[in-house]
């Protein structure tokens, strides 16, 4: 695992911080604090014996303030232990929440427009597709499988340090055909309803907008009429590439077991399974379900369809 992967894996960084601060907290509670207490008791016993001797010799001693200061000083935690003990529960809570419940993400590109816009801050459900061990992403409890139409976050198969977000188009065993910018799933043509053209604020052009009914799940997509159905030069080698047949008008792929076929809603501005292949189950991060903030557009807050 190289440095770039480590730095790109926030879960790993959190895990390391949690372990380090947890070990320090554990040592302090069960060992170091007792050592400080024992050292303070010895020092106070010596202090009391010395003051008792002075009193016996007729010397008046006002030792209450000094005694308390000595005790507090000896029992005080070193700064590095104090900070570790303070940060440990916070780090542990954040690690648990983002590993097993919900994880926030920021949308960096326009591949999911109009469903998700650049700058959207979203929440991803980490448990709906099963409970996974953090860092290694190993599933230990099966709950649900991804369904067609789900908006899913996953590790990019060709660079596991990157998180991608696309829509599930095909599940294991599906035969996906994309021809002349229209989908067919298992021989059934997907239905499309034309909507008003969509203004692309980034490029200041209008794109064709449709409602796509993907086997019962309706969502909006965009098509750029000037773009080809498929850029054959952009197709890479990937596992199970023999399951796909490419041609100028489109392609046909059979989704292998344990894998999913993903596409962006901005069909002509999305690098997805058409170009780099299937997403293995082991790469799944979670299901995107809520936009909780967009600093440039407060109206964006709401659920994801």
Helices and strands as residue ranges (DSSP letters): H 3-8, H 10-27, I 28-32, H 33-56, H 64-75, H 79-96, I 97-101, E 102-106, E 121-125, E 131-133, E 138-141, E 151-155, E 163-170, E 175-179, E 182-185, E 188-189, E 191-200, E 205-214, E 217-223, G 232-234, G 241-243, E 244-247, E 250-254, E 259-263, G 267-269, H 273-276, E 279-280, G 281-283, E 284-293, G 298-300, E 302-303
